[in-house]
Amino acid sequence: MTSSRILLLAVTLPLFSSTALGGNKETEAASLIERARQLSDIRAEDAPAFRLKLNFKAIKGDGSVLEGTYTEVWVSKTQWRRETVVGDIRRTEVAAGQKRFLLEPVKALPEHIRDLPALSETGRFQPEAWKPEKIENRKLDGSSVRCVETKPVVRAGIHLLITREPEGWSEAPSLCFDRSSGVLAAEIEPAMNRSQDEACFWSDYQKFGDRLYPRAYKCMEGEQPRLEARVLEFVALPQADPEMFALPNGAKELTSCPDPVRVPRAVYEPEPTGAPVSGVVVISIIVSFDGTPRDLNIVSSPNPKLEKRTLEAVRQWRFRPATCDREPVEAKIAVEIANHVH
């Protein structure tokens, strides 16, 4: 019997930059995700420049409400400006070439508000990051959707304990797409370091050029709303004012992720094969943008006989990659494989 867990070691962030589980499922999952990207990716290379403005309401755990606005001017993946305002708190982020700069108040914004840029980017999902365990039809808010589920994982502190059938969970990580139009309808994440499952929904899609874009977002934690946002303005910009991309006084260049990095999640981990030998092997790996492991190195091993077969097994593992602002980034982690002979 083999068990495994993952420990986050460090994360490298070059910002912005498989084994089959069943060919038909993987093909359909990739097709669903790619179709949604084609329909709604307003930040694709051929997309027009735009100005986007949202108003939002964030509900904190104690029931208090924070209201504000989020504004983005986007020209390309290397030239954009984002500004979030809540009362007298203002957070400004600017991309200039391959560099990002941030001016952030001393008082940090709540996590749900920091997720706004990612929520507005419906084309960020990568097919290779969603190896499907199951694809099924569901009803969500009265709509008929097709959902891609991946393997669930349980987070305990900085450990990731991988399980195939976690007890007491109502959901697995899922992406759901409207069956009639193909647009993204919902992302569901099971409770890990939270007390309840979290789900975000996109609705009220409207035309923007040759794309469809949601005008409303809503995130829930269990039955409690945590973030609601509505588009106030969304217009194409024939020409963006260069002054919009001037760096604000006091802005600092980002050399790492400005927000907590979401660690990699294993979605497929075949067990080592061969003669049973007891012992725990720890391997350091880098999980790439596409969820494949590379640069595998033995950190510790009680028995050389375990090393080769453990390395061979982990090379076949596949992950949902780590994310910064929900953008895929590379991450270095340690994989601990415990082999038990009964």
N, C-alpha and C positions, 0 to 999 in steps of 0.2 A: 504494500500500500504506500502510495506517495502523496505527500501533501506539500503545499507551496505557499510562500508569501513573498511580498515585494516590499522593499524598503527604499524610500527615496533618498538618494545620496546628494545629488547636486543637479542643477539645471543649466544648460547652455542655451542662449537665446539669440541666434541670428535672426532678428525680427523680420517678419514678412519674407521673408524669402519664400507564398501563401498556400498557405496550405488550404485546400478546399474544404469547406464545411458542408458542401452540397452545391454543385454547380448551378442548379436552377435558382436556389435561394440567393446566392451571391450575384448572379446575373440580374435577377429582378430587383434586388436591393440597390445595386449600382445604377440600374436604369431609373428607378424611382428618384434617387438622389440627384442624378445628373439632369433628369428632366426638370426637377424643381429649380436647380441652379440655372439652367437655360432660361426658364421663365422669369426668374426673379432676381438674378444677380445684377444689381444696379452698379456694382463696382468691378464689373468685368473690364478687360482691357479695351473693348470696343464701345463701352458705355459712355454716354455723354456726361460732362461735368454737371454737378447739381448742387443745390442748397436745400438742406433738409432741416426742418425745425419741428420738435415735438414738445408737447407739455406732458408732464408725468406726475404721478402721485405714488409715493413709496410709503408703505405701511410698516412701521417697525413692530418688533415683538411685543412691546408694551401697549400697542394700539395707537400710538401717536402717528401723525401723518406729516410727511415732508412733501411739499410741492415745488416744482421747478420746471426749467426748460433745458432741452438739449438741442444744440445747433451744430450742424456739420456742413462744411464746404469741401467738396471732393472734386479733384481734377484727375488724379491718378493714384495708384497705390503708393507712389512716392511723393505725392503732394496733396495734403489735406489738412484741415484744421477742425478740431472738435472742442466744443465748449459746453460745460454743464454748470448751470447756475441754480443754487438753492438758497433763497434769501440773500444774505451777504457773502455766501460761500461761492467761489468761482474756481472751476478746474479747467485748465486750458492745455490742450495737447496739439502739437504741430509736427507733421512729417515733412522733412526737407531732404530730398534724395533718399539715401539709405539710413538717415538719422532721424530719431524722434526726440522731441523736446517736451518737457512737462513743467507746467507751473501749477503746483498743487497747494491748497491751503494747509495750515497746520492741522486743522480739524478735518480728518479724512471723511469722505462721503461713505455712506453705507454700501455694502457689497452689491445689493440689488441695483442701486443707482449706477454703480460702476459697470454693471452688465449692459447698460443701455446701448453702447456702440455695437456690441455683439448681437443683441436682439434685433437691431435694425439691419444686420447683415445676414439676410436669409440665404445667401449663396456661399456661406463659409464652410458648409459641411462637405467632407471628403468621403467618397464611397469606400475607400480602403480602410477608413476608421470605423466602419460599421459592419463588421463581419456578422452575418445574421445567424442567430439561433432559431428564430421563428419569424415568419411573415404572416400576418392575419388581418382580416377585416374587422373594424370596430365602429362604434358610434361614439362620437365626441361632440358634445353640445348640439346634438341633433343632426350632425353632419356624418356622412359615410366616409370613412378614411381607411387607408391601407397603411399598416404599421410594421416597421422593421424593428425587431428586438435583438439586442445583443446580450451576451452573457453578463449576469449581474456580478458585482463584487461588493465586498464589505470592507469599509474603511475603519480601522481601529487605531486612533492616533496617527502616527506616520506610517503604519503598516497597511498594506493591502492584503487582506486575507481572501484568497480566491475560492469561491464555492460555486458548485453547480446548482444547488437547490437551497438557497438561503431560506430560513424559516421566517414566517411572519411578514413577508414582503408581498404587496399587492401588485407590484410592477417590476418590470425589468427596464433597463435603459432603452428608450424607444424613440424613433422618429416616425411621425405620422403625416401622411400626404392625402389631400383631398382627392377622392377617387374620380370625380368628374373633371376637375381642372388640372390636377397634378401638382398644385402649389403646396408648400409646406404648411401644415396646420398646427402641429404641436411637437414639442420635445419634452420627454418625460424622463426624469432622473430619480432613481429610488433614493430613499433616505440613507445617508451614510454618516456624515458628521452632524446631521440634522435629526430632528425627532420625527419628521414626516416627509413623505415623498414630495418632490417639487416638479411642477409642470408649467411650461410656458406655451402660450397659444398665440397664433397669428390669425388675423381676420380682416374683413372688409378690403379685399384686394381690389385695386384699381389700376387702370392703364397708366404706364409711364413710358412713352415711346413705344418700343416693341416688347416691353416687359410688363409684368404684373407686380405690384408692390402693395404690401399690407399697410393699412392706415391705422390699425389698432393692434396693441400687444397687451397681454395680460399674463402675469406669473403668479402661481399659487403655491403655497406650502401646505399640503394637506387640503383642508377646506378654507384656509385663510388666504385672502389676497395679499400679495407682497409688493407687487408693482403693476401699475396700469399706465399705459402711455397712448397718446393719440397724436397723429400727424396734424400739425397746424399749417405747414407749408412744405411743398415739395416741388421744386421747379428746376428746369434745365438752365444751365448758365452758358450762354454762347462764349463768354469770356469772363474769367474770374479776375477780380482785382488783386494784383500782386501784393498789395498791402495786407490782404487777409492772411498771408502766410509769413508776415513779419513776426519774429520771435518776441513774445512778451517779456518785459523786464523781469529778470530773476528766474527765467526758465532754465532748467538743467537738462543736459543731454541724458537720455536714458541708456544705460548700459545693461540693464536687466529689466525684468518684467515689473511694471509699476504696481501690479496687483498680484495677489496670491496665485501661484501657478497651479493649475489643476494637473495632477500627476497622471502618468500613463495608466491605462486600465487594460489588463489582459482580456482578450475576447476569445482566445483559442490557445490552450496550453497542453499539448499532448504529453503524457508522462514518459519518463525514461523507460526503455525496454532492455531486456537482457536478464541475466541471472540476478536474483534478488540479493542485495547487499545493504546492510543498515548503515545509516550515517546521514549527516546534513552537509550539503554542498552549497556554498555561497558563491554566486557568479556576479560580477559587475558587467553591465551592458549599457549601450546607448540605444535608446528607442528613437528611431528616425521619424521624420515628418509623416511618412506613409505607414507607420506602425510596425515596421520590421526591425528586429534587433540586429545590432552590429557591434564590433569591437568587444567580443566576449572574452572575459578574463576570469580565471579562478581566483577568488579571494581567499577561500579556505576550503579544505576538504580532508576528511579523516582517512580516506582510502583512495589511492590512485585509480582503482577499478571503477569507482563511481564517476570519475571526472569525465571520461570520454563520452559515456552514454548520457550523462546529464547535459553536457555541452551540445550534443547532437539533438537532444529533445528541445532545449531552449532556443536553438537556432530556428526551430519550426514554429515557435510561439508568434502570435500576432497580437498587436495592441491597438487600442485607440490612443493616439499620441497625446503627449502632454499639451496643454494649451496655455497661452498667455493672452488675455482678452479674448479667450476662446479661439485664438488663432493657433494652428499646430506649430509646435516648437520641438526641438530635440531635447531629450532629458536623459541624464545618467542615473541609473537605478541599480540596486542590488536585488537579485533574485535568489531566494533561499529555498532549496529543494530538500525536503526531509523524507528520506527513504526508510520505511519501517518494515521489517520482516517479522511476520507472525508465525 
